[in-house]
Amino acid sequence: MTTACSRAWARITSLLPTRADLAEVRRDPRRDLLAGLTVAVVALPLALGFGVSSGLGAEAGLATAVVAGALAAVFGGSNLQVSGPTGAMTVVLVPIVGQYGARGVLTVGLMAGVMLVTLAALRAGRYMQYVPAPVVEGFTLGIACVIGLQQIPNALGVPKPEGDRVLVVTWRAVEEFAKNPNWTAVGFAVAVAAVMLVGARWQPTIPFSILAVIAATLVAQVAGLDAAKPIGTLPSGLPAPSLSFLELGSLGSLLAPAVAVAALAALESLLSASVADGMTVGQKHNPDRELFGQGLANIAAPLFGGVPATGAIARTAVNVRTGASSRLAALTHAAVLAVIVFAAAPLVSKIPLAALAGVLLATAIRMVEVGSLRAMAKATRSDALILVLTAVATLALDLVYAVIIGLVVAGALALRAVAKQARFDQVPLDQGDHSDEEHALLAEHIVAYRIDGPLFFAAAHRFLLELTEVADVRVVILRMSRVSTMDATGALVLKDAVEKLKRRGIVVMTSGIRPGQRQVLESVGALDLLRLEGREYGSTPEAIRAARDHLEMAGVLLAVPAQTTQTARPKTNDVSEEPVR
């Protein structure tokens, strides 16, 4: 009992901040403060834009960036990760808002946070690394397309049409624009996006997004452009924490959306943390701590009216490029946004929605890594297929279904590739190149087959077909020392093959069964069948001697000419045996 409690306590403490985190913060605080300020400038329009896109408003995006950003910075598993509202999460939240409303989204965020903390306690973080790269690239491409399409109504200056499918909403927005064009909104969106894209190529270190948004806001106010609809009134500060949105009776219906949000938060956060590790030297995130930090962030954010949060790849990349070395930078980013919320809410409320749409359009375009997509498409046909399927499913269905489809297809193709590696070949029975000995053994109607690779459900039935078609033999020796893995299906197929050969009067002997494979063979009764009459051997030479002894006892002459292809069937007392084919 004491040992179990000690382990549980050790697991809990491993998820909490450490002295090493504080030492990292003290290393170069000035550099981290500057990096955090830069990230905050970049994050402000994104937080506003994703809040608006989610359907809960700009204030929800700001609350998420402040609350979730601060908690994830302190308790997360990466020194460089920046968290907040993201485009990928927005894609998932839009249909939830449409079906369950704002209260449902806040409840989903709270439930997802609890799930993430549970995953962290179960040490599930390490399993996220097994998501195939084509799936990641595919849903990133799909997310970019969805984010871009979501901005079309605001970019065109038309009210957002009804509907929860982005393609349908986009089409209806275009139809509405055709009836009542709003070229002012289009101009703002295109101008902001162009400034961001061109500026990023010219001077990547300059935050052109905030500069473009400020310029668009000034133009709209000075010129009195009513067509450029602003964000609207924002509260001067964060609301008091509250659980008034929580309805216990709705938890059951919100379970599936919460699982989807938690899965996305885990996947995107760990992916972002891995990207940050790859951009630096000497940094390594703790996946379980990262899940724990994101879980706490998502538990707290809904209390202040915020949407679910994840690690943000774009903001994390900016954080790394501007020289951040500790979690102080991400914490500074959240603090700066909090100051903006309290001190500059009236100014922020005047930003045109079309300008924010331009920011997110440029963000979507920059999310598409053409080089990575081209390399993935050229790698193998399977990788290209997985990428395309995941991207199309993201666009046509939703992100969760897309990831599931991508993983299922990737798993099926991987199993197919592994199954192809399994080989079942007739092999020489001697260690040297003694053809006379080999011919003699063949003349004796003794043949050996070596099984290479995995003997599992995806490859086992091919093995059964080949083995049971052997002809003109009396003894089959199965060399199993090179079987890499075996499951219950493989063991059952092996048992079935032995029984079918036995009914034909063919004796099956085995050699080299590995200790790790005995349990699965024994569980299905295959090992008992092979042990019958002592027909399981440690090595092939032992099996060969046993085969000859068996044939001598059965009355089969050993001195048969090598060219003989037909022999008389030995006499047997087993009347159930069929003639050898």
C-alpha positions as semicolon CSV with decimal commas, in nm:
position;residue;x (nm);y (nm);z (nm)
1;M;0,000;0,000;0,000
2;T;0,281;0,238;0,092
3;T;0,464;0,158;-0,229
4;A;0,152;0,225;-0,437
5;C;0,098;0,560;-0,263
6;S;0,460;0,651;-0,320
7;R;0,433;0,574;-0,689
8;A;0,113;0,774;-0,720
9;W;0,271;1,071;-0,543
10;A;0,581;1,047;-0,760
11;R;0,364;1,046;-1,071
12;I;0,179;1,357;-0,953
13;T;0,494;1,547;-0,860
14;S;0,649;1,462;-1,197
15;L;0,378;1,673;-1,361
16;L;0,442;1,984;-1,151
17;P;0,690;2,269;-1,214
18;T;1,045;2,205;-1,096
19;R;1,341;2,405;-0,978
20;A;1,498;2,354;-1,319
21;D;1,216;2,561;-1,469
22;L;1,297;2,848;-1,234
23;A;1,666;2,819;-1,318
24;E;1,583;2,849;-1,689
25;V;1,374;3,162;-1,622
26;R;1,667;3,329;-1,442
27;R;1,914;3,256;-1,721
28;D;1,829;3,541;-1,961
29;P;1,511;3,721;-1,847
30;R;1,561;4,030;-2,064
31;R;1,568;3,823;-2,380
32;D;1,259;3,629;-2,274
33;L;1,069;3,948;-2,191
34;L;1,143;4,090;-2,536
35;A;1,038;3,764;-2,704
36;G;0,714;3,757;-2,502
37;L;0,631;4,115;-2,605
38;T;0,687;4,028;-2,971
39;V;0,469;3,718;-2,948
40;A;0,192;3,919;-2,779
41;V;0,189;4,166;-3,069
42;V;0,158;3,878;-3,314
43;A;-0,098;3,693;-3,101
44;L;-0,339;3,985;-3,048
45;P;-0,502;3,985;-3,393
46;L;-0,499;3,605;-3,401
47;A;-0,670;3,580;-3,063
48;L;-0,932;3,830;-3,173
49;G;-0,982;3,661;-3,509
50;F;-1,011;3,307;-3,376
51;G;-1,249;3,426;-3,105
52;V;-1,474;3,579;-3,369
53;S;-1,444;3,271;-3,595
54;S;-1,538;3,036;-3,312
55;G;-1,870;3,213;-3,270
56;L;-1,814;3,326;-2,908
57;G;-1,671;3,667;-2,997
58;A;-1,339;3,848;-2,977
59;E;-1,356;3,870;-2,598
60;A;-1,355;3,487;-2,576
61;G;-1,038;3,475;-2,784
62;L;-0,864;3,729;-2,562
63;A;-0,973;3,551;-2,243
64;T;-0,835;3,224;-2,379
65;A;-0,503;3,380;-2,477
66;V;-0,460;3,537;-2,133
67;V;-0,582;3,262;-1,900
68;A;-0,487;2,950;-2,095
69;G;-0,165;3,108;-2,218
70;A;-0,050;3,183;-1,862
71;L;-0,140;2,846;-1,709
72;A;0,004;2,644;-1,997
73;A;0,324;2,850;-1,974
74;V;0,366;2,768;-1,604
75;F;0,251;2,406;-1,595
76;G;0,321;2,288;-1,952
77;G;0,598;2,054;-2,052
78;S;0,779;2,284;-2,297
79;N;0,993;2,587;-2,216
80;L;0,904;2,746;-2,550
81;Q;0,540;2,657;-2,614
82;V;0,287;2,941;-2,655
83;S;-0,078;2,843;-2,609
84;G;-0,408;3,005;-2,691
85;P;-0,697;2,986;-2,939
86;T;-0,598;2,826;-3,268
87;G;-0,742;2,778;-3,612
88;A;-0,754;2,401;-3,578
89;M;-0,963;2,426;-3,262
90;T;-1,189;2,684;-3,425
91;V;-1,266;2,434;-3,700
92;V;-1,395;2,188;-3,438
93;L;-1,578;2,449;-3,230
94;V;-1,792;2,603;-3,505
95;P;-2,032;2,306;-3,538
96;I;-2,042;2,269;-3,157
97;V;-2,148;2,633;-3,125
98;G;-2,415;2,580;-3,390
99;Q;-2,559;2,276;-3,214
100;Y;-2,512;2,348;-2,844
101;G;-2,450;2,723;-2,821
102;A;-2,194;2,913;-2,615
103;R;-2,275;2,726;-2,293
104;G;-2,212;2,397;-2,467
105;V;-1,870;2,512;-2,591
106;L;-1,765;2,622;-2,242
107;T;-1,880;2,290;-2,097
108;V;-1,697;2,098;-2,368
109;G;-1,379;2,292;-2,291
110;L;-1,405;2,210;-1,921
111;M;-1,464;1,841;-1,988
112;A;-1,177;1,829;-2,236
113;G;-0,948;1,983;-1,975
114;V;-1,034;1,710;-1,725
115;M;-0,968;1,447;-1,993
116;L;-0,627;1,597;-2,070
117;V;-0,528;1,592;-1,704
118;T;-0,638;1,228;-1,688
119;L;-0,430;1,144;-1,996
120;A;-0,132;1,311;-1,834
121;A;-0,179;1,106;-1,516
122;L;-0,194;0,791;-1,729
123;R;0,127;0,894;-1,908
124;A;-0,039;0,885;-2,248
125;G;0,170;1,167;-2,392
126;R;0,434;0,940;-2,543
127;Y;0,178;0,765;-2,764
128;M;0,104;1,079;-2,965
129;Q;0,441;1,044;-3,137
130;Y;0,304;0,748;-3,334
131;V;0,072;0,965;-3,545
132;P;0,209;0,928;-3,900
133;A;0,356;1,236;-4,070
134;P;0,118;1,216;-4,372
135;V;-0,179;1,239;-4,134
136;V;-0,029;1,548;-3,968
137;E;0,048;1,711;-4,303
138;G;-0,295;1,619;-4,438
139;F;-0,496;1,768;-4,154
140;T;-0,269;2,075;-4,147
141;L;-0,350;2,132;-4,513
142;G;-0,719;2,071;-4,448
143;I;-0,719;2,307;-4,149
144;A;-0,555;2,579;-4,358
145;C;-0,828;2,543;-4,621
146;V;-1,106;2,550;-4,361
147;I;-0,960;2,854;-4,181
148;G;-0,935;3,040;-4,510
149;L;-1,291;2,953;-4,611
150;Q;-1,424;3,051;-4,268
151;Q;-1,299;3,407;-4,327
152;I;-1,487;3,454;-4,655
153;P;-1,804;3,610;-4,501
154;N;-1,607;3,872;-4,305
155;A;-1,366;3,930;-4,593
156;L;-1,662;3,994;-4,825
157;G;-1,839;4,209;-4,567
158;V;-2,158;4,001;-4,555
159;P;-2,340;3,853;-4,253
160;K;-2,237;3,497;-4,180
161;P;-2,492;3,265;-4,348
162;E;-2,659;2,981;-4,160
163;G;-2,500;2,638;-4,177
164;D;-2,236;2,425;-4,009
165;R;-2,051;2,307;-4,322
166;V;-1,781;2,548;-4,426
167;L;-1,825;2,484;-4,797
168;V;-2,199;2,554;-4,777
169;V;-2,147;2,870;-4,571
170;T;-1,880;2,994;-4,811
171;W;-2,103;2,940;-5,114
172;R;-2,393;3,124;-4,952
173;A;-2,162;3,412;-4,857
174;V;-2,044;3,444;-5,215
175;E;-2,405;3,447;-5,335
176;E;-2,490;3,722;-5,086
177;F;-2,187;3,925;-5,195
178;A;-2,291;3,893;-5,558
179;K;-2,626;4,051;-5,467
180;N;-2,478;4,331;-5,251
181;P;-2,103;4,378;-5,314
182;N;-1,895;4,531;-5,033
183;W;-1,566;4,621;-5,198
184;T;-1,446;4,814;-4,892
185;A;-1,434;4,497;-4,683
186;V;-1,266;4,308;-4,967
187;G;-1,006;4,581;-4,996
188;F;-0,924;4,571;-4,625
189;A;-0,895;4,191;-4,620
190;V;-0,678;4,172;-4,932
191;A;-0,456;4,461;-4,823
192;V;-0,389;4,319;-4,474
193;A;-0,319;3,970;-4,610
194;A;-0,087;4,108;-4,879
195;V;0,108;4,321;-4,629
196;M;0,155;4,018;-4,402
197;L;0,266;3,782;-4,679
198;V;0,498;4,025;-4,855
199;G;0,633;4,165;-4,529
200;A;0,712;3,819;-4,393
201;R;0,935;3,755;-4,694
202;W;1,100;4,095;-4,673
203;Q;1,155;4,129;-4,296
204;P;1,040;3,815;-4,106
205;T;1,121;3,967;-3,766
206;I;0,878;4,259;-3,801
207;P;0,519;4,192;-3,678
208;F;0,343;4,309;-3,994
209;S;0,012;4,162;-3,879
210;I;-0,038;4,417;-3,600
211;L;0,096;4,699;-3,818
212;A;-0,147;4,613;-4,096
213;V;-0,439;4,591;-3,852
214;I;-0,352;4,928;-3,696
215;A;-0,328;5,087;-4,040
216;A;-0,663;4,940;-4,149
217;T;-0,828;5,062;-3,827
218;L;-0,691;5,415;-3,873
219;V;-0,805;5,429;-4,235
220;A;-1,154;5,307;-4,143
221;Q;-1,188;5,565;-3,861
222;V;-1,040;5,864;-4,048
223;A;-1,230;5,798;-4,370
224;G;-1,551;5,711;-4,185
225;L;-1,600;5,386;-4,379
226;D;-1,923;5,243;-4,243
227;A;-1,890;4,940;-4,470
228;A;-1,588;4,828;-4,264
229;K;-1,782;4,673;-3,975
230;P;-1,577;4,680;-3,649
231;I;-1,542;4,413;-3,383
232;G;-1,775;4,596;-3,148
233;T;-1,777;4,663;-2,777
234;L;-1,532;4,465;-2,565
235;P;-1,536;4,438;-2,186
236;S;-1,258;4,627;-2,010
237;G;-1,119;4,328;-1,827
238;L;-1,181;3,961;-1,774
239;P;-1,511;3,846;-1,625
240;A;-1,516;3,693;-1,278
241;P;-1,469;3,315;-1,287
242;S;-1,799;3,130;-1,290
243;L;-1,948;2,786;-1,344
244;S;-2,293;2,921;-1,428
245;F;-2,265;2,779;-1,781
246;L;-2,243;2,421;-1,652
247;E;-2,553;2,205;-1,684
248;L;-2,500;1,857;-1,543
249;G;-2,785;1,714;-1,748
250;S;-2,608;1,799;-2,074
251;L;-2,278;1,627;-1,991
252;G;-2,378;1,301;-2,159
253;S;-2,466;1,461;-2,491
254;L;-2,146;1,667;-2,485
255;L;-1,915;1,373;-2,417
256;A;-1,836;1,299;-2,782
257;P;-1,753;1,664;-2,869
258;A;-1,539;1,684;-2,553
259;V;-1,342;1,376;-2,658
260;A;-1,286;1,534;-3,000
261;V;-1,166;1,861;-2,846
262;A;-0,936;1,681;-2,599
263;A;-0,787;1,466;-2,877
264;L;-0,722;1,770;-3,093
265;A;-0,576;1,969;-2,803
266;A;-0,339;1,683;-2,720
267;L;-0,236;1,623;-3,079
268;E;-0,180;1,987;-3,176
269;S;-0,006;2,079;-2,850
270;L;0,238;1,789;-2,864
271;L;0,300;1,850;-3,234
272;S;0,373;2,217;-3,165
273;A;0,606;2,128;-2,876
274;S;0,793;1,884;-3,104
275;V;0,831;2,156;-3,367
276;A;0,978;2,386;-3,100
277;D;1,226;2,115;-2,997
278;G;1,336;2,077;-3,357
279;M;1,398;2,451;-3,396
280;T;1,638;2,466;-3,102
281;V;1,937;2,285;-2,956
282;G;1,914;2,129;-2,612
283;Q;1,539;2,169;-2,565
284;K;1,320;1,864;-2,503
285;H;0,958;1,883;-2,396
286;N;0,790;1,649;-2,148
287;P;0,475;1,519;-2,325
288;D;0,291;1,420;-2,008
289;R;0,357;1,756;-1,843
290;E;0,243;1,927;-2,162
291;L;-0,088;1,741;-2,147
292;F;-0,119;1,833;-1,780
293;G;-0,056;2,201;-1,849
294;Q;-0,301;2,208;-2,139
295;G;-0,555;2,029;-1,922
296;L;-0,533;2,291;-1,647
297;A;-0,549;2,567;-1,909
298;N;-0,866;2,423;-2,059
299;I;-1,026;2,375;-1,719
300;A;-0,963;2,739;-1,628
301;A;-1,035;2,912;-1,962
302;P;-1,411;2,834;-1,969
303;L;-1,450;2,981;-1,619
304;F;-1,355;3,319;-1,772
305;G;-1,560;3,272;-2,089
306;G;-1,271;3,142;-2,300
307;V;-1,278;2,878;-2,572
308;P;-1,068;2,557;-2,561
309;A;-0,697;2,620;-2,618
310;T;-0,402;2,430;-2,758
311;G;-0,036;2,490;-2,822
312;A;-0,010;2,729;-3,117
313;I;0,250;2,634;-3,376
314;A;0,272;2,979;-3,541
315;R;0,310;3,171;-3,213
316;T;0,551;2,910;-3,075
317;A;0,766;2,946;-3,387
318;V;0,774;3,326;-3,344
319;N;0,869;3,275;-2,979
320;V;1,163;3,054;-3,074
321;R;1,282;3,280;-3,358
322;T;1,285;3,587;-3,136
323;G;1,524;3,421;-2,892
324;A;1,308;3,282;-2,612
325;S;1,486;3,036;-2,384
326;S;1,236;2,975;-2,103
327;R;0,866;2,974;-2,021
328;L;0,897;3,336;-1,903
329;A;0,845;3,445;-2,266
330;A;0,508;3,269;-2,298
331;L;0,404;3,403;-1,957
332;T;0,500;3,755;-2,065
333;H;0,290;3,715;-2,380
334;A;-0,015;3,638;-2,166
335;A;0,057;3,929;-1,930
336;V;0,089;4,178;-2,217
337;L;-0,242;4,063;-2,363
338;A;-0,401;4,103;-2,018
339;V;-0,279;4,463;-2,005
340;I;-0,428;4,523;-2,351
341;V;-0,760;4,377;-2,236
342;F;-0,772;4,609;-1,934
343;A;-0,625;4,925;-2,088
344;A;-0,700;4,926;-2,459
345;A;-1,035;4,750;-2,501
346;P;-1,205;5,061;-2,651
347;L;-0,934;5,091;-2,916
348;V;-0,933;4,720;-2,996
349;S;-1,312;4,724;-3,044
350;K;-1,271;4,956;-3,346
351;I;-1,068;4,702;-3,550
352;P;-1,257;4,610;-3,872
353;L;-1,365;4,247;-3,895
354;A;-1,242;4,244;-4,254
355;A;-0,890;4,330;-4,132
356;L;-0,897;4,034;-3,891
357;A;-1,021;3,818;-4,179
358;G;-0,716;3,928;-4,378
359;V;-0,488;3,827;-4,089
360;L;-0,639;3,480;-4,076
361;L;-0,634;3,442;-4,456
362;A;-0,261;3,514;-4,453
363;T;-0,216;3,277;-4,159
364;A;-0,394;3,000;-4,348
365;I;-0,176;3,052;-4,654
366;R;0,141;3,045;-4,444
367;M;0,030;2,721;-4,278
368;V;0,067;2,538;-4,610
369;E;0,426;2,413;-4,640
370;V;0,450;2,345;-5,012
371;G;0,790;2,182;-4,981
372;S;0,674;1,938;-4,713
373;L;0,361;1,851;-4,910
374;R;0,562;1,791;-5,227
375;A;0,814;1,573;-5,043
376;M;0,538;1,373;-4,875
377;A;0,355;1,322;-5,203
378;K;0,673;1,197;-5,370
379;A;0,773;0,964;-5,085
380;T;0,537;0,675;-5,156
381;R;0,192;0,629;-5,302
382;S;0,065;0,528;-4,961
383;D;0,187;0,851;-4,802
384;A;0,031;1,056;-5,080
385;L;-0,300;0,872;-5,043
386;I;-0,310;0,923;-4,666
387;L;-0,229;1,293;-4,703
388;V;-0,500;1,354;-4,963
389;L;-0,766;1,153;-4,778
390;T;-0,697;1,333;-4,450
391;A;-0,706;1,676;-4,613
392;V;-1,028;1,605;-4,805
393;A;-1,195;1,456;-4,496
394;T;-1,098;1,765;-4,294
395;L;-1,260;1,987;-4,553
396;A;-1,569;1,774;-4,621
397;L;-1,635;1,629;-4,273
398;D;-1,446;1,759;-3,971
399;L;-1,102;1,736;-3,820
400;V;-1,171;1,450;-3,579
401;Y;-1,316;1,227;-3,848
402;A;-1,026;1,326;-4,073
403;V;-0,766;1,216;-3,819
404;I;-0,952;0,891;-3,755
405;I;-0,976;0,820;-4,128
406;G;-0,609;0,905;-4,175
407;L;-0,501;0,679;-3,888
408;V;-0,718;0,389;-4,005
409;V;-0,592;0,410;-4,364
410;A;-0,232;0,454;-4,247
411;G;-0,266;0,153;-4,017
412;A;-0,418;-0,063;-4,292
413;L;-0,143;0,029;-4,538
414;A;0,125;-0,029;-4,274
415;L;-0,017;-0,374;-4,197
416;R;-0,023;-0,450;-4,567
417;A;0,342;-0,352;-4,597
418;V;0,440;-0,558;-4,292
419;A;0,243;-0,857;-4,418
420;K;0,434;-0,844;-4,745
421;Q;0,758;-0,885;-4,551
422;A;0,648;-1,224;-4,421
423;R;0,810;-1,501;-4,625
424;F;0,743;-1,871;-4,644
425;D;1,017;-2,046;-4,841
426;Q;1,138;-2,398;-4,895
427;V;1,497;-2,402;-4,772
428;P;1,793;-2,643;-4,763
429;L;1,806;-2,868;-4,463
430;D;2,185;-2,875;-4,435
431;Q;2,421;-2,598;-4,337
432;G;2,658;-2,638;-4,627
433;D;2,630;-2,669;-5,003
434;H;2,583;-3,046;-5,012
435;S;2,349;-3,107;-5,303
436;D;2,374;-3,487;-5,271
437;E;2,252;-3,469;-4,913
438;E;1,972;-3,237;-5,016
439;H;1,861;-3,463;-5,302
440;A;1,862;-3,756;-5,065
441;L;1,639;-3,573;-4,824
442;L;1,402;-3,476;-5,104
443;A;1,398;-3,835;-5,220
444;E;1,306;-3,935;-4,870
445;H;1,008;-3,699;-4,899
446;I;1,133;-3,469;-4,624
447;V;1,098;-3,097;-4,693
448;A;1,165;-2,793;-4,477
449;Y;1,005;-2,449;-4,486
450;R;1,141;-2,142;-4,313
451;I;0,899;-1,875;-4,190
452;D;1,057;-1,530;-4,196
453;G;0,900;-1,221;-4,042
454;P;0,564;-1,179;-3,869
455;L;0,303;-1,453;-3,855
456;F;-0,007;-1,251;-3,770
457;F;-0,359;-1,194;-3,895
458;A;-0,258;-0,991;-4,202
459;A;-0,021;-1,256;-4,337
460;A;-0,122;-1,585;-4,178
461;H;-0,381;-1,703;-4,430
462;R;-0,136;-1,677;-4,719
463;F;0,093;-1,903;-4,517
464;L;-0,189;-2,154;-4,466
465;L;-0,268;-2,164;-4,839
466;E;0,094;-2,225;-4,939
467;L;0,166;-2,482;-4,671
468;T;-0,139;-2,699;-4,726
469;E;-0,068;-2,719;-5,102
470;V;0,262;-2,908;-5,058
471;A;0,260;-3,241;-5,240
472;D;0,459;-3,564;-5,260
473;V;0,611;-3,534;-4,912
474;R;0,585;-3,741;-4,596
475;V;0,738;-3,503;-4,343
476;V;0,729;-3,123;-4,330
477;I;0,973;-2,944;-4,103
478;L;0,880;-2,587;-4,008
479;R;1,182;-2,376;-3,915
480;M;1,041;-2,104;-3,689
481;S;1,349;-1,939;-3,541
482;R;1,304;-1,635;-3,766
483;V;0,940;-1,567;-3,683
484;S;0,957;-1,210;-3,549
485;T;0,610;-1,195;-3,397
486;M;0,299;-1,407;-3,374
487;D;-0,058;-1,333;-3,270
488;A;-0,354;-1,557;-3,193
489;T;-0,463;-1,562;-3,558
490;G;-0,118;-1,675;-3,669
491;A;-0,114;-1,949;-3,405
492;L;-0,460;-2,070;-3,504
493;V;-0,366;-2,077;-3,872
494;L;-0,055;-2,275;-3,786
495;K;-0,263;-2,522;-3,586
496;D;-0,513;-2,550;-3,873
497;A;-0,233;-2,617;-4,122
498;V;-0,084;-2,889;-3,902
499;E;-0,422;-3,058;-3,867
500;K;-0,490;-3,047;-4,242
501;L;-0,150;-3,193;-4,324
502;K;-0,201;-3,463;-4,061
503;R;-0,529;-3,565;-4,224
504;R;-0,333;-3,613;-4,548
505;G;-0,085;-3,840;-4,375
506;I;0,190;-3,576;-4,360
507;V;0,380;-3,543;-4,035
508;V;0,469;-3,188;-3,926
509;M;0,775;-3,121;-3,713
510;T;0,894;-2,783;-3,587
511;S;1,228;-2,641;-3,484
512;G;1,344;-2,321;-3,318
513;I;1,021;-2,201;-3,157
514;R;1,111;-1,892;-2,956
515;P;1,019;-1,869;-2,588
516;G;0,810;-1,558;-2,649
517;Q;0,591;-1,744;-2,899
518;R;0,514;-2,041;-2,680
519;Q;0,246;-1,866;-2,480
520;V;0,034;-1,773;-2,782
521;L;0,081;-2,120;-2,936
522;E;-0,015;-2,285;-2,610
523;S;-0,320;-2,062;-2,561
524;V;-0,484;-2,188;-2,883
525;G;-0,374;-2,551;-2,839
526;A;-0,121;-2,544;-3,121
527;L;0,174;-2,624;-2,898
528;D;0,007;-2,934;-2,755
529;L;-0,060;-3,051;-3,109
530;L;0,303;-3,001;-3,209
531;R;0,430;-3,171;-2,895
532;L;0,220;-3,478;-2,976
533;E;0,452;-3,769;-3,028
534;G;0,747;-3,539;-2,954
535;R;0,747;-3,347;-3,282
536;E;0,883;-3,016;-3,152
537;Y;1,262;-2,976;-3,159
538;G;1,515;-2,717;-3,057
539;S;1,714;-2,726;-3,383
540;T;1,672;-2,829;-3,746
541;P;1,930;-3,116;-3,737
542;E;1,735;-3,275;-3,453
543;A;1,417;-3,246;-3,656
544;I;1,587;-3,403;-3,962
545;R;1,705;-3,703;-3,759
546;A;1,359;-3,742;-3,610
547;A;1,203;-3,727;-3,959
548;R;1,429;-4,006;-4,087
549;D;1,360;-4,216;-3,781
550;H;0,989;-4,169;-3,838
551;L;1,011;-4,276;-4,203
552;E;1,220;-4,581;-4,117
553;M;0,963;-4,687;-3,863
554;A;0,688;-4,626;-4,119
555;G;0,865;-4,854;-4,367
556;V;0,974;-4,596;-4,623
557;L;1,304;-4,692;-4,795
558;L;1,573;-4,424;-4,767
559;A;1,778;-4,535;-5,062
560;V;1,543;-4,409;-5,331
561;P;1,700;-4,266;-5,650
562;A;1,716;-3,887;-5,642
563;Q;1,523;-3,857;-5,969
564;T;1,226;-4,046;-5,830
565;T;0,921;-3,828;-5,825
566;Q;0,656;-4,078;-5,715
567;T;0,666;-4,319;-5,422
568;A;0,419;-4,564;-5,291
569;R;0,222;-4,445;-4,997
570;P;0,347;-4,611;-4,677
571;K;0,119;-4,836;-4,495
572;T;-0,055;-4,678;-4,206
573;N;-0,300;-4,785;-3,943
574;D;-0,481;-4,448;-3,958
575;V;-0,779;-4,519;-4,184
576;S;-0,888;-4,158;-4,164
577;E;-0,587;-4,036;-4,363
578;E;-0,643;-3,933;-4,723
579;P;-0,413;-4,027;-5,010
580;V;-0,115;-3,796;-5,060
581;R;-0,181;-3,560;-5,348
